[in-house]
Amino acid sequence: MKKILVFSFSFIGDAVLSTTVIQPLRNHFPTSHITFLVGPLAVDLLNDDPQIDATLIYDNRGEHSGLIGRFKLIRYLRSLKFDLVVNLRDSFIAQCIGAEHWGLVRGDRNTHAVKRYLDVLSKHGVDVLNAYPHIQITEDGNTKAHGLLAEEVISSEKLVIGIHPGGNWEYKLWSAKKYAELADLLTERHDATILLFAGPNERKLQNNVAELMSSQPIIIDTDNLREVAALIASCNIYIGNDTGPMHIAAAVGTPVIALFGSTNHIRSGPYGKSHTVIQSGLDLGCNPCHPGRNPGGCGAGSCAVIDAIAVDQVWKVFEDLLSEP
């Protein structure tokens, strides 16, 4: 058995994208024991995923902050005697734990994160054909999700649309008013049921969108990421900004309509052919500003580029997506 440690990420979306390496590693090392090292925000999502044997927490803003915290982490990881470290994070710590080290390939950073992670494996002869990020929903997760939908008396024939209006940066956000208008269109024209998602710090925004709607959405108020993933997997289509749940949606196989303005969709868009990125076409010369040296440097508090996306523009993409097999 080969003990493998995958240095994953702190943010939820990045951690989801890093799951793309699991299946290639399993195929290449059939008896391997795979551990993911992730941040506190993402650990709950991967903790019970059947694809992974174990998870460890790297809390770089808490227990493992500073030199003392990092030495503590290194000492602990060395004690676990891993054979191989797959360093997706490009972390110096990964090179200090006494194992074979596979690091990021230097090259064009304007490529999708998934491609960069898979390059780490292919450089060492691992077959990465058809690899993609994947979150495996357990039977228990499906049961809980279907139980909630049953409680809300949603028939199996009804169209279920997931909407997440939030994001961890104000410059990523499309307006609450436009999300409400879009949700009402979906309800009126398709009799759709809207599942309105939000992160722990986004309840005010979630309620704002709900209050602006003429129809009544189902407010999803769980902070359990495994439950969130199962609920998103129950949706026919997911619509949202560039944020962690967008990547969860793609990783559970739900078609995604993603709205981008201030961030680079080439590097961090939803991965896969069944997803659509929407941009306004407005070019201010500063977009995308993230990643970059001065993200949000305009100081406007919101991004005019994503604000310029019209409700009708999203509606048309939705109709096109709905008409596909």
Steps between C-alpha positions, in 0.01 A plus 500: 500500500622850413407775745423814300443849637330753273574858600163657422361845585327720755223637279209272416509549123874431476461187715222374274713552188785308664284184513583456132819317600325227700396260225828517305692430822267209582551352155878543510540382860211253548576418865585855604376673815413860404489781756395856415645793694243781484401819679232511774237638259527210256564206730132423564435465127775241449492336842234240415571466131540127424771574242742617772643291782573785741506879537732722703461870580755764412389807694745764378314779679466318829682200643757488218567872461847642540829309512408304814168389350663394175773303679229330703319398180821378334592291804154341507496424127848348518379269777233358267772376261344577163663349192388769256385861525300648212553872556216685322535797732861571401580498871854492634375295796421212263870470420595462867319186611740232377304358207530492123377837378292574189465875452323737267634527149627848418342650192210713380291586805216616276371144474224333695595391851388143423740478208785624721419238767483219245834611354655416838400137445558468126856626546561179695334264254152488654216467248267798553269441203135587582590610854282771649401637844248277668314506832339165574158529664433225751173315540446683830550835326249410230248390759526829689474708183201310366340514844519880500358523149220262598420716805462798267259293287709523183386249240761300313383655172557856616800701384731574794745789459776578748601865537789627710522883491801520731876480479797568724581833331261787428648558155385152389133564571216554254227714656238355736229679300601328176516161668149557632374602154658192345356270767152643442535441124595139564202454729245673277603350165608152606324452835848434638581448866786725611747374761670814632846423640730711717817465702511555877576873457250555218164457676420870469559489123299178472205657683532816291465301176204308643325821606549653154339198336129487422506121526612303804836318485612221728759650734792260549645585840732208568871565540582130454686487169421133443128584525549801274672277242217245512238772459686655206523153345120486517469815286447491124710815452712715733547878453751708695811713523861385509503330839545164672144367447541564125788251499302262723218508245734410215662226711166331577391510135246783505518728193626843602429851376780710650516882499849650473629857494791579731654151502668294231268226371786344300676415827207438731180444302280191551688203355327289235310524174147520644561838666467856370685814604317830447679832466357839413748586224574831672875565499627769733862401447527379860307177479564239608681660794527178699742338524728799473709747692215731593164318495212738564739789462226718354353530849148506356370230736349302212603399150341693212594217262287238675231759572466545122377141455129528417229272637391425142854388419493241778144401408601425141791281613265318737249433222776373271634273772153369579442408136812282486463123553 
